[in-house]
Amino acid sequence: MRRLSRVLIGVALALVVLAAVLVVSVQVDRWRMRGSVEALANVALAGPEGPLLAYLARPPVAEGPFPLVVMIHEFWGLDEATVSKAELLARDGYVVVAPDLMRGVRTRWLPSAIWQTLRTPDERVRDDLDAVVAAFTDEAGVDATRLAVLGFCFGGRMSLRYALERPSVGVTGVFYGNVTDDVVALARLGGPVLGVFGADDASIPQREVLAFEWALASAGVEHEVRVFEGVGHAFVRDAAGIASDPVQAEAWTLLQSFLARHLAR
């Protein structure tokens, strides 16, 4: 019994030390990455609690008005990968805005990413996205009535959640984000849904993807759900990956054709 007690005490102390190390590592990471979002963003929008940083990509031609695409980053925060995808999509004739929903925080350290996601309430994300759409509603050269909201990982979940609450969203894009099989909720969507998933994604089991697809069909929502074999979570990385990797390129082409069909005049 005494030996067991010592083992339990040792385990408890080890867990306390591990927790302390993780807390310190998150704080060190935040200090190390300070100012990086400000350096990456190129616009500051009027947000619900002050300036809301974002990266704005415009089409290379001046003619318009262009559809508005809101692109939501992964749980790492607004980063170069998101910026590269925003620029790539803008070439197809969209005004693409990628807001900083983590409020100035970005990381490549997993514990920090999890921590900042837990500290980002869904309701705050909704209010920030409302502010993004409002900022472009009356802008010349932008047709905010042709609105798509899409995202990756954390952003995929948030894009679907936002569209469920805002039927003004014309197109929803979910790249390996958590989904729902609530038919009643999905029936509230204001437009078609694109879902892109990896067959080897341990965080989103295939049964959940199939249930999501079934629920969309049952709700009468036009949709296209595609599961890519041989890839896991977060496989559409950035513009360079899309240019060099056939699977990423195919997923991106699917997005391009979906937006072209549903956001055309």
Backbone as CSV, one residue per row, in Angstrom:
resi,resn,N_x,N_y,N_z,CA_x,CA_y,CA_z,C_x,C_y,C_z
1,MET,0.834,-1.204,0.000,0.000,0.000,0.000,0.870,1.256,0.000
2,ARG,1.940,1.236,0.815,2.826,2.397,0.873,3.496,2.637,-0.476
3,ARG,3.859,1.529,-1.143,4.502,1.664,-2.454,3.528,2.255,-3.473
4,LEU,2.279,1.809,-3.425,1.260,2.330,-4.331,1.041,3.822,-4.108
5,SER,1.031,4.221,-2.826,0.853,5.636,-2.512,1.987,6.472,-3.083
6,ARG,3.203,5.945,-3.000,4.352,6.676,-3.550,4.242,6.811,-5.068
7,VAL,3.786,5.732,-5.700,3.614,5.782,-7.157,2.570,6.829,-7.548
8,LEU,1.454,6.831,-6.826,0.388,7.793,-7.128,0.859,9.223,-6.897
9,ILE,1.587,9.436,-5.835,2.125,10.775,-5.567,3.092,11.181,-6.671
10,GLY,3.925,10.238,-7.105,4.867,10.529,-8.178,4.158,10.892,-9.472
11,VAL,3.100,10.128,-9.781,2.322,10.427,-10.994,1.671,11.798,-10.893
12,ALA,1.106,12.107,-9.731,0.459,13.401,-9.532,1.453,14.548,-9.690
13,LEU,2.628,14.379,-9.108,3.646,15.426,-9.232,4.093,15.595,-10.680
14,ALA,4.231,14.464,-11.378,4.635,14.534,-12.788,3.598,15.281,-13.617
15,LEU,2.309,15.027,-13.319,1.243,15.721,-14.048,1.247,17.214,-13.743
16,VAL,1.501,17.555,-12.486,1.572,18.973,-12.119,2.722,19.656,-12.847
17,VAL,3.869,18.995,-12.871,5.029,19.566,-13.562,4.743,19.705,-15.047
18,LEU,4.119,18.680,-15.659,3.798,18.734,-17.081,2.842,19.881,-17.375
19,ALA,1.819,20.035,-16.520,0.867,21.130,-16.713,1.568,22.480,-16.620
20,ALA,2.476,22.614,-15.663,3.205,23.878,-15.501,4.082,24.161,-16.714
21,VAL,4.735,23.123,-17.213,5.579,23.289,-18.401,4.749,23.731,-19.603
22,LEU,3.570,23.129,-19.774,2.703,23.503,-20.892,2.226,24.942,-20.777
23,VAL,1.847,25.339,-19.569,1.400,26.721,-19.361,2.519,27.696,-19.706
24,VAL,3.714,27.407,-19.223,4.858,28.275,-19.501,5.174,28.281,-20.992
25,SER,5.096,27.099,-21.635,5.411,27.030,-23.061,4.439,27.847,-23.894
26,VAL,3.163,27.857,-23.492,2.165,28.656,-24.218,2.486,30.142,-24.075
27,GLN,2.840,30.570,-22.869,3.167,31.972,-22.660,4.429,32.374,-23.418
28,VAL,5.424,31.489,-23.443,6.654,31.766,-24.196,6.343,31.863,-25.688
29,ASP,5.494,30.964,-26.155,5.124,30.978,-27.573,4.393,32.274,-27.932
30,ARG,3.491,32.708,-27.086,2.769,33.959,-27.356,3.726,35.149,-27.373
31,TRP,4.697,35.130,-26.489,5.680,36.214,-26.481,6.532,36.174,-27.752
32,ARG,6.930,34.968,-28.159,7.791,34.810,-29.328,7.084,35.245,-30.607
33,MET,5.770,35.010,-30.683,5.014,35.311,-31.898,4.340,36.681,-31.865
34,ARG,4.604,37.471,-30.836,3.938,38.767,-30.712,4.241,39.652,-31.930
35,GLY,3.219,40.341,-32.382,3.377,41.261,-33.511,3.334,40.612,-34.877
36,SER,3.292,39.282,-34.945,3.352,38.623,-36.257,2.047,38.766,-37.033
37,VAL,0.907,38.797,-36.341,-0.360,39.002,-37.039,-0.445,40.418,-37.582
38,GLU,-0.036,41.375,-36.780,-0.041,42.772,-37.231,0.841,42.953,-38.463
39,ALA,1.950,42.225,-38.512,2.846,42.335,-39.664,2.255,41.695,-40.906
40,LEU,1.367,40.720,-40.731,0.795,39.990,-41.857,-0.483,40.634,-42.386
41,ALA,-1.310,41.166,-41.504,-2.580,41.770,-41.915,-2.326,43.042,-42.724
42,ASN,-3.254,43.332,-43.638,-3.109,44.553,-44.441,-4.303,45.495,-44.344
43,VAL,-5.311,45.129,-43.534,-6.443,46.026,-43.281,-6.867,45.886,-41.825
44,ALA,-7.510,46.938,-41.319,-8.124,46.907,-39.993,-9.577,47.335,-40.175
45,LEU,-10.490,46.425,-39.878,-11.913,46.677,-40.033,-12.516,47.119,-38.711
46,ALA,-13.699,47.688,-38.772,-14.401,48.096,-37.554,-15.044,46.861,-36.933
47,GLY,-14.452,46.354,-35.863,-14.966,45.169,-35.200,-15.870,45.506,-34.043
48,PRO,-16.507,44.502,-33.452,-17.437,44.747,-32.347,-16.756,45.234,-31.079
49,GLU,-15.444,44.988,-30.946,-14.725,45.405,-29.739,-13.486,46.218,-30.098
50,GLY,-13.525,46.888,-31.234,-12.372,47.660,-31.678,-11.895,47.182,-33.034
51,PRO,-10.725,47.642,-33.487,-10.218,47.245,-34.803,-10.073,45.727,-34.920
52,LEU,-10.495,45.213,-36.066,-10.396,43.789,-36.359,-9.439,43.625,-37.539
53,LEU,-8.281,43.045,-37.269,-7.279,42.873,-38.316,-7.708,41.793,-39.301
54,ALA,-7.272,41.943,-40.553,-7.617,40.968,-41.577,-6.625,41.086,-42.723
55,TYR,-6.604,40.052,-43.544,-5.853,40.130,-44.801,-6.874,40.194,-45.918
56,LEU,-6.727,41.188,-46.787,-7.659,41.413,-47.885,-6.951,41.174,-49.209
57,ALA,-7.517,40.299,-50.032,-6.979,40.015,-51.368,-8.030,40.380,-52.403
58,ARG,-7.617,41.137,-53.400,-8.541,41.580,-54.444,-8.149,40.970,-55.788
59,PRO,-9.114,40.862,-56.695,-8.802,40.349,-58.036,-7.788,41.250,-58.739
60,PRO,-7.009,40.694,-59.663,-5.994,41.488,-60.354,-6.562,42.466,-61.369
61,VAL,-7.857,42.373,-61.661,-8.492,43.297,-62.600,-9.428,44.216,-61.832
62,ALA,-9.720,45.365,-62.414,-10.482,46.386,-61.697,-11.988,46.253,-61.874
63,GLU,-12.437,45.519,-62.886,-13.865,45.423,-63.118,-14.562,44.724,-61.957
64,GLY,-15.805,45.087,-61.756,-16.585,44.483,-60.685,-18.059,44.756,-60.925
65,PRO,-18.899,44.561,-59.955,-18.566,44.126,-58.593,-18.264,42.625,-58.516
66,PHE,-17.430,42.259,-57.530,-17.015,40.887,-57.348,-17.721,40.267,-56.139
67,PRO,-17.965,38.964,-56.186,-18.509,38.290,-54.996,-17.541,38.417,-53.813
68,LEU,-18.099,38.319,-52.619,-17.305,38.407,-51.394,-17.107,37.010,-50.815
69,VAL,-15.859,36.660,-50.550,-15.537,35.385,-49.906,-14.842,35.678,-48.589
70,VAL,-15.405,35.176,-47.503,-14.766,35.265,-46.191,-14.065,33.938,-45.936
71,MET,-12.753,33.992,-45.761,-11.945,32.787,-45.567,-11.460,32.720,-44.117
72,ILE,-11.786,31.634,-43.431,-11.465,31.505,-42.007,-10.284,30.559,-41.829
73,HIS,-9.306,31.035,-41.101,-8.060,30.312,-40.903,-8.229,29.064,-40.028
74,GLU,-7.174,28.244,-39.962,-7.133,27.100,-39.062,-6.906,27.573,-37.626
75,PHE,-6.824,26.614,-36.708,-6.692,27.018,-35.302,-5.309,27.561,-34.973
76,TRP,-4.409,27.577,-35.947,-3.107,28.224,-35.751,-3.235,29.744,-35.727
77,GLY,-4.328,30.267,-36.274,-4.492,31.712,-36.398,-4.194,32.178,-37.811
78,LEU,-4.327,33.463,-38.041,-4.063,34.039,-39.361,-2.575,33.901,-39.669
79,ASP,-2.259,33.182,-40.737,-0.856,32.902,-41.046,-0.595,32.996,-42.545
80,GLU,0.644,32.742,-42.934,1.035,32.863,-44.331,0.288,31.871,-45.223
81,ALA,-0.017,30.687,-44.707,-0.746,29.706,-45.501,-2.132,30.231,-45.881
82,THR,-2.811,30.841,-44.919,-4.130,31.420,-45.199,-4.018,32.553,-46.200
83,VAL,-3.032,33.404,-46.020,-2.822,34.524,-46.934,-2.580,34.023,-48.357
84,SER,-1.772,32.981,-48.504,-1.473,32.472,-49.840,-2.722,31.914,-50.515
85,LYS,-3.593,31.258,-49.742,-4.834,30.729,-50.318,-5.808,31.860,-50.659
86,ALA,-5.828,32.907,-49.842,-6.673,34.064,-50.151,-6.230,34.725,-51.451
87,GLU,-4.943,34.913,-51.623,-4.421,35.513,-52.852,-4.717,34.624,-54.061
88,LEU,-4.575,33.327,-53.893,-4.827,32.400,-54.996,-6.287,32.448,-55.420
89,LEU,-7.193,32.473,-54.465,-8.614,32.489,-54.792,-9.037,33.823,-55.398
90,ALA,-8.426,34.911,-54.962,-8.767,36.229,-55.493,-8.498,36.319,-56.996
91,ARG,-7.537,35.566,-57.489,-7.236,35.579,-58.929,-8.418,35.120,-59.768
92,ASP,-9.335,34.365,-59.153,-10.496,33.866,-59.881,-11.630,34.873,-59.933
93,GLY,-11.422,36.064,-59.376,-12.439,37.096,-59.459,-13.300,37.235,-58.218
94,TYR,-12.667,37.081,-57.051,-13.369,37.263,-55.786,-12.614,38.253,-54.913
95,VAL,-13.361,39.020,-54.139,-12.751,39.785,-53.053,-12.718,38.851,-51.851
96,VAL,-11.528,38.527,-51.402,-11.358,37.539,-50.331,-10.809,38.240,-49.093
97,VAL,-11.503,38.083,-47.987,-11.046,38.669,-46.736,-10.878,37.559,-45.704
98,ALA,-9.699,37.519,-45.102,-9.379,36.514,-44.083,-9.182,37.234,-42.758
99,PRO,-10.190,37.235,-41.890,-10.081,37.972,-40.622,-9.248,37.234,-39.582
100,ASP,-8.670,38.002,-38.686,-7.904,37.464,-37.554,-8.883,37.195,-36.411
101,LEU,-9.387,35.975,-36.337,-10.391,35.656,-35.325,-9.783,35.302,-33.976
102,MET,-8.460,35.197,-33.913,-7.785,34.926,-32.650,-7.299,36.206,-31.974
103,ARG,-7.644,37.346,-32.560,-7.339,38.642,-31.959,-5.850,38.848,-31.698
104,GLY,-5.059,38.756,-32.777,-3.646,39.075,-32.673,-2.743,37.942,-32.240
105,VAL,-3.288,36.745,-32.090,-2.490,35.603,-31.638,-2.389,34.584,-32.767
106,ARG,-1.182,34.101,-33.021,-0.979,32.993,-33.942,0.154,32.129,-33.408
107,THR,0.232,30.897,-33.892,1.194,29.961,-33.330,1.464,28.835,-34.307
108,ARG,2.513,28.049,-34.036,2.719,26.747,-34.663,2.932,25.687,-33.585
109,TRP,2.631,26.034,-32.342,2.824,25.144,-31.207,1.459,24.601,-30.820
110,LEU,1.272,23.282,-30.914,-0.043,22.668,-30.741,-0.720,23.036,-29.422
111,PRO,-0.050,22.947,-28.267,-0.734,23.340,-27.027,-1.247,24.783,-27.065
112,SER,-0.480,25.658,-27.689,-0.912,27.051,-27.792,-2.120,27.186,-28.712
113,ALA,-2.131,26.418,-29.807,-3.272,26.453,-30.718,-4.542,25.965,-30.028
114,ILE,-4.426,24.892,-29.278,-5.587,24.379,-28.548,-6.065,25.396,-27.519
115,TRP,-5.114,26.003,-26.803,-5.455,26.980,-25.775,-6.171,28.188,-26.368
116,GLN,-5.648,28.711,-27.480,-6.280,29.903,-28.035,-7.636,29.578,-28.655
117,THR,-7.823,28.363,-29.133,-9.127,27.963,-29.647,-10.148,27.882,-28.519
118,LEU,-9.750,27.303,-27.393,-10.651,27.205,-26.246,-11.036,28.581,-25.715
119,ARG,-10.163,29.557,-25.906,-10.412,30.912,-25.410,-11.090,31.807,-26.449
120,THR,-11.536,31.217,-27.550,-12.212,31.987,-28.598,-13.667,31.533,-28.674
121,PRO,-14.579,32.232,-28.019,-15.982,31.801,-27.986,-16.615,31.839,-29.383
122,ASP,-17.481,30.891,-29.652,-18.176,30.860,-30.939,-18.970,32.144,-31.172
123,GLU,-19.548,32.677,-30.117,-20.364,33.889,-30.261,-19.505,35.073,-30.682
124,ARG,-18.277,35.137,-30.181,-17.387,36.226,-30.578,-16.993,36.090,-32.043
125,VAL,-16.777,34.858,-32.486,-16.475,34.621,-33.899,-17.642,35.081,-34.765
126,ARG,-18.844,34.751,-34.355,-20.029,35.177,-35.106,-20.082,36.695,-35.212
127,ASP,-19.857,37.382,-34.120,-19.903,38.845,-34.141,-18.795,39.422,-35.015
128,ASP,-17.620,38.820,-34.976,-16.526,39.292,-35.823,-16.854,39.091,-37.301
129,LEU,-17.436,37.942,-37.634,-17.803,37.686,-39.029,-18.914,38.623,-39.489
130,ASP,-19.843,38.928,-38.603,-20.864,39.937,-38.926,-20.201,41.268,-39.297
131,ALA,-19.177,41.639,-38.523,-18.474,42.906,-38.766,-17.745,42.874,-40.102
132,VAL,-17.175,41.729,-40.453,-16.474,41.605,-41.736,-17.450,41.798,-42.892
133,VAL,-18.573,41.109,-42.835,-19.567,41.229,-43.913,-20.101,42.659,-43.992
134,ALA,-20.376,43.268,-42.840,-20.892,44.637,-42.818,-19.901,45.613,-43.424
135,ALA,-18.609,45.376,-43.232,-17.579,46.283,-43.740,-17.569,46.348,-45.259
136,PHE,-18.052,45.294,-45.918,-18.000,45.260,-47.382,-19.375,45.333,-48.034
137,THR,-20.416,45.474,-47.216,-21.774,45.458,-47.759,-22.025,46.600,-48.738
138,ASP,-21.518,47.776,-48.434,-21.767,48.940,-49.282,-20.528,49.400,-50.042
139,GLU,-19.506,48.563,-50.108,-18.284,48.979,-50.803,-18.433,48.810,-52.307
140,ALA,-18.059,49.840,-53.030,-18.093,49.769,-54.487,-17.134,48.679,-54.958
141,GLY,-17.562,47.932,-55.929,-16.723,46.860,-56.452,-16.915,45.531,-55.760
142,VAL,-17.765,45.496,-54.710,-18.034,44.259,-53.990,-19.538,44.005,-53.987
143,ASP,-19.919,42.797,-54.344,-21.319,42.394,-54.284,-21.490,41.422,-53.121
144,ALA,-21.793,41.978,-51.952,-21.903,41.159,-50.744,-23.161,40.303,-50.726
145,THR,-24.073,40.503,-51.694,-25.221,39.601,-51.787,-24.789,38.242,-52.349
146,ARG,-23.643,38.232,-53.006,-23.051,36.958,-53.449,-21.927,36.627,-52.467
147,LEU,-22.328,36.005,-51.373,-21.424,35.811,-50.235,-21.121,34.334,-50.011
148,ALA,-19.833,34.029,-49.914,-19.398,32.684,-49.523,-18.577,32.792,-48.252
149,VAL,-18.776,31.855,-47.357,-17.965,31.755,-46.149,-17.375,30.353,-46.131
150,LEU,-16.062,30.279,-46.097,-15.407,28.971,-46.108,-14.231,28.988,-45.145
151,GLY,-13.848,27.809,-44.705,-12.749,27.755,-43.753,-12.137,26.378,-43.675
152,PHE,-11.024,26.322,-42.962,-10.209,25.127,-42.863,-10.057,24.725,-41.398
153,CYS,-10.362,23.458,-41.079,-10.209,22.957,-39.714,-11.105,23.774,-38.763
154,PHE,-10.543,24.503,-37.826,-11.317,25.427,-36.991,-12.208,26.303,-37.854
155,GLY,-11.662,26.786,-38.956,-12.421,27.645,-39.861,-13.553,26.926,-40.557
156,GLY,-13.381,25.630,-40.828,-14.459,24.868,-41.431,-15.642,24.737,-40.490
157,ARG,-15.342,24.461,-39.235,-16.425,24.387,-38.242,-17.126,25.724,-38.090
158,MET,-16.336,26.785,-38.050,-16.924,28.104,-37.859,-17.714,28.570,-39.076
159,SER,-17.274,28.203,-40.269,-18.017,28.608,-41.463,-19.400,27.972,-41.464
160,LEU,-19.477,26.688,-41.087,-20.780,26.035,-41.042,-21.639,26.614,-39.924
161,ARG,-21.055,26.827,-38.768,-21.825,27.391,-37.655,-22.376,28.776,-38.024
162,TYR,-21.551,29.581,-38.662,-22.003,30.925,-39.034,-23.140,30.851,-40.056
163,ALA,-22.986,29.983,-41.050,-24.026,29.866,-42.075,-25.338,29.360,-41.488
164,LEU,-25.262,28.527,-40.459,-26.479,28.039,-39.817,-27.228,29.166,-39.118
165,GLU,-26.512,30.201,-38.705,-27.142,31.324,-38.014,-27.426,32.506,-38.935
166,ARG,-26.816,32.500,-40.123,-26.967,33.628,-41.043,-27.343,33.102,-42.426
167,PRO,-28.636,32.991,-42.727,-29.064,32.470,-44.030,-28.685,33.365,-45.202
168,SER,-28.144,34.557,-44.926,-27.650,35.415,-46.008,-26.393,34.846,-46.656
169,VAL,-25.755,33.868,-46.012,-24.588,33.211,-46.603,-25.061,32.374,-47.780
170,GLY,-24.548,32.705,-48.973,-25.003,32.012,-50.174,-24.323,30.687,-50.403
171,VAL,-23.048,30.585,-50.029,-22.272,29.355,-50.230,-21.441,29.113,-48.977
172,THR,-21.419,27.870,-48.529,-20.624,27.498,-47.360,-19.599,26.453,-47.763
173,GLY,-18.347,26.678,-47.374,-17.290,25.715,-47.660,-16.683,25.180,-46.377
174,VAL,-16.732,23.867,-46.206,-16.219,23.227,-44.995,-15.062,22.313,-45.374
175,PHE,-13.849,22.769,-45.092,-12.680,21.926,-45.298,-12.311,21.285,-43.971
176,TYR,-12.605,19.995,-43.858,-12.292,19.172,-42.682,-12.567,19.884,-41.355
177,GLY,-13.755,20.481,-41.271,-14.218,21.051,-40.011,-15.269,20.144,-39.403
178,ASN,-15.476,20.247,-38.104,-16.512,19.450,-37.446,-17.884,19.816,-37.991
179,VAL,-18.725,18.819,-38.185,-20.011,19.013,-38.851,-21.148,18.540,-37.947
180,THR,-22.364,18.616,-38.464,-23.541,18.211,-37.714,-24.433,17.356,-38.601
181,ASP,-25.254,16.534,-37.967,-26.251,15.762,-38.708,-27.665,16.174,-38.299
182,ASP,-27.788,17.397,-37.781,-29.083,17.934,-37.362,-29.833,18.431,-38.601
183,VAL,-30.802,17.663,-39.046,-31.524,17.987,-40.276,-32.278,19.305,-40.139
184,VAL,-32.904,19.526,-38.999,-33.671,20.758,-38.794,-32.760,21.977,-38.872
185,ALA,-31.589,21.899,-38.247,-30.651,23.022,-38.291,-30.137,23.247,-39.704
186,LEU,-29.772,22.187,-40.400,-29.216,22.328,-41.746,-30.244,22.880,-42.727
187,ALA,-31.507,22.644,-42.474,-32.558,23.170,-43.355,-32.597,24.692,-43.332
188,ARG,-31.968,25.306,-42.336,-31.955,26.772,-42.254,-30.896,27.403,-43.156
189,LEU,-30.016,26.605,-43.726,-28.955,27.152,-44.570,-29.542,27.892,-45.766
190,GLY,-28.871,28.982,-46.138,-29.371,29.810,-47.223,-28.827,29.466,-48.581
191,GLY,-28.000,28.429,-48.682,-27.426,28.078,-49.969,-26.664,26.775,-49.902
192,PRO,-26.035,26.404,-50.999,-25.350,25.107,-51.096,-24.111,25.015,-50.219
193,VAL,-23.705,23.767,-49.975,-22.579,23.472,-49.093,-21.575,22.579,-49.821
194,LEU,-20.302,22.953,-49.708,-19.212,22.102,-50.172,-18.493,21.551,-48.949
195,GLY,-18.313,20.229,-48.908,-17.565,19.596,-47.824,-16.381,18.831,-48.371
196,VAL,-15.206,19.108,-47.835,-13.975,18.446,-48.275,-13.321,17.798,-47.064
197,PHE,-13.062,16.492,-47.156,-12.534,15.744,-46.022,-11.475,14.749,-46.486
198,GLY,-10.646,14.314,-45.535,-9.643,13.301,-45.808,-10.074,11.963,-45.237
199,ALA,-9.890,10.898,-45.996,-10.323,9.581,-45.549,-9.567,9.119,-44.311
200,ASP,-8.346,9.603,-44.133,-7.521,9.171,-43.007,-7.535,10.172,-41.851
201,ASP,-8.533,11.032,-41.818,-8.636,12.051,-40.769,-9.187,11.421,-39.491
202,ALA,-8.329,11.251,-38.502,-8.757,10.621,-37.256,-9.669,11.519,-36.428
203,SER,-9.607,12.826,-36.646,-10.400,13.754,-35.844,-11.832,13.890,-36.350
204,ILE,-12.075,13.513,-37.604,-13.428,13.555,-38.159,-13.705,12.192,-38.793
205,PRO,-14.267,11.249,-38.036,-14.516,9.899,-38.550,-15.431,9.914,-39.779
206,GLN,-15.244,8.929,-40.624,-16.039,8.861,-41.847,-17.536,8.712,-41.559
207,ARG,-17.885,8.098,-40.453,-19.304,7.971,-40.128,-19.941,9.346,-39.914
208,GLU,-19.157,10.308,-39.389,-19.681,11.659,-39.198,-19.848,12.371,-40.533
209,VAL,-18.925,12.142,-41.442,-19.039,12.743,-42.774,-20.260,12.187,-43.500
210,LEU,-20.447,10.868,-43.425,-21.599,10.247,-44.073,-22.910,10.743,-43.461
211,ALA,-22.939,10.898,-42.137,-24.144,11.398,-41.475,-24.425,12.844,-41.880
212,PHE,-23.368,13.631,-42.029,-23.506,15.019,-42.483,-24.093,15.054,-43.888
213,GLU,-23.569,14.233,-44.772,-24.055,14.206,-46.154,-25.520,13.754,-46.204
214,TRP,-25.840,12.749,-45.420,-27.225,12.271,-45.370,-28.156,13.366,-44.853
215,ALA,-27.731,14.078,-43.823,-28.574,15.126,-43.239,-28.775,16.281,-44.217
216,LEU,-27.732,16.646,-44.968,-27.882,17.690,-45.980,-28.921,17.284,-47.018
217,ALA,-28.832,16.044,-47.467,-29.806,15.558,-48.449,-31.212,15.555,-47.859
218,SER,-31.338,15.111,-46.619,-32.648,15.067,-45.970,-33.230,16.450,-45.764
219,ALA,-32.352,17.434,-45.565,-32.794,18.820,-45.367,-33.082,19.528,-46.687
220,GLY,-32.783,18.879,-47.789,-33.015,19.494,-49.094,-31.989,20.549,-49.456
221,VAL,-30.797,20.454,-48.874,-29.738,21.432,-49.146,-28.858,20.918,-50.281
222,GLU,-28.702,21.723,-51.304,-27.801,21.343,-52.386,-26.381,21.253,-51.829
223,HIS,-25.673,20.208,-52.195,-24.366,20.009,-51.579,-23.475,19.149,-52.450
224,GLU,-22.205,19.217,-52.143,-21.209,18.328,-52.719,-20.224,17.993,-51.607
225,VAL,-20.165,16.741,-51.240,-19.268,16.278,-50.184,-18.286,15.297,-50.808
226,ARG,-17.016,15.592,-50.625,-15.983,14.756,-51.252,-14.971,14.318,-50.193
227,VAL,-14.705,13.022,-50.167,-13.697,12.459,-49.272,-12.499,12.035,-50.117
228,PHE,-11.339,12.585,-49.826,-10.128,12.293,-50.578,-9.369,11.159,-49.909
229,GLU,-9.058,10.142,-50.680,-8.359,8.980,-50.163,-6.875,9.279,-49.959
230,GLY,-6.300,8.619,-48.954,-4.863,8.695,-48.743,-4.371,9.941,-48.043
231,VAL,-5.284,10.774,-47.559,-4.874,11.989,-46.846,-5.655,12.090,-45.543
232,GLY,-5.090,12.823,-44.600,-5.723,12.996,-43.313,-6.247,14.404,-43.130
233,HIS,-6.054,14.931,-41.938,-6.576,16.246,-41.599,-5.693,17.353,-42.193
234,ALA,-6.325,18.472,-42.519,-5.596,19.686,-42.936,-4.642,19.429,-44.098
235,PHE,-5.130,18.766,-45.131,-4.242,18.392,-46.225,-4.136,19.452,-47.318
236,VAL,-5.016,20.447,-47.335,-4.882,21.549,-48.290,-4.101,22.652,-47.586
237,ARG,-2.790,22.643,-47.762,-1.922,23.430,-46.900,-1.836,24.904,-47.318
238,ASP,-1.332,25.146,-48.521,-1.102,26.524,-48.952,-1.009,26.555,-50.469
239,ALA,-0.753,27.749,-51.027,-0.709,27.885,-52.479,0.401,27.048,-53.087
240,ALA,1.533,26.958,-52.410,2.640,26.161,-52.925,2.265,24.684,-52.971
241,GLY,1.596,24.204,-51.938,1.152,22.820,-51.914,0.122,22.541,-52.989
242,ILE,-0.782,23.486,-53.199,-1.799,23.331,-54.241,-1.150,23.256,-55.620
243,ALA,-0.074,24.011,-55.811,0.620,24.022,-57.096,1.422,22.751,-57.340
244,SER,1.869,22.090,-56.271,2.798,20.976,-56.438,2.205,19.602,-56.152
245,ASP,1.118,19.549,-55.398,0.572,18.267,-54.969,-0.760,18.002,-55.670
246,PRO,-0.897,16.870,-56.374,-2.121,16.600,-57.139,-3.385,16.528,-56.285
247,VAL,-3.288,16.003,-55.070,-4.480,15.879,-54.229,-4.947,17.263,-53.777
248,GLN,-4.008,18.078,-53.330,-4.371,19.446,-52.942,-4.933,20.213,-54.139
249,ALA,-4.319,20.021,-55.286,-4.780,20.712,-56.496,-6.198,20.287,-56.859
250,GLU,-6.493,19.012,-56.718,-7.831,18.523,-57.043,-8.870,19.096,-56.087
251,ALA,-8.531,19.162,-54.808,-9.457,19.742,-53.835,-9.697,21.214,-54.126
252,TRP,-8.641,21.919,-54.518,-8.781,23.344,-54.823,-9.612,23.554,-56.090
253,THR,-9.418,22.718,-57.086,-10.211,22.798,-58.312,-11.682,22.562,-58.013
254,LEU,-11.951,21.650,-57.093,-13.328,21.400,-56.674,-13.942,22.659,-56.070
255,LEU,-13.175,23.345,-55.224,-13.645,24.606,-54.649,-13.886,25.645,-55.740
256,GLN,-12.963,25.772,-56.658,-13.103,26.758,-57.733,-14.384,26.531,-58.541
257,SER,-14.617,25.291,-58.931,-15.798,25.002,-59.748,-17.083,25.203,-58.953
258,PHE,-17.052,24.875,-57.655,-18.236,25.042,-56.818,-18.588,26.518,-56.673
259,LEU,-17.595,27.335,-56.389,-17.851,28.771,-56.262,-18.293,29.373,-57.585
260,ALA,-17.668,28.956,-58.667,-18.031,29.499,-59.980,-19.487,29.187,-60.304
261,ARG,-19.949,27.992,-59.967,-21.342,27.617,-60.261,-22.333,28.414,-59.428
262,HIS,-21.991,28.639,-58.173,-23.002,29.161,-57.254,-22.885,30.651,-56.962
263,LEU,-21.775,31.267,-57.348,-21.645,32.705,-57.130,-21.705,33.498,-58.438
264,ALA,-21.893,32.801,-59.536,-22.027,33.513,-60.825,-23.313,34.313,-60.824
265,ARG,-23.334,35.334,-61.643,-24.537,36.177,-61.738,-25.719,35.354,-62.246
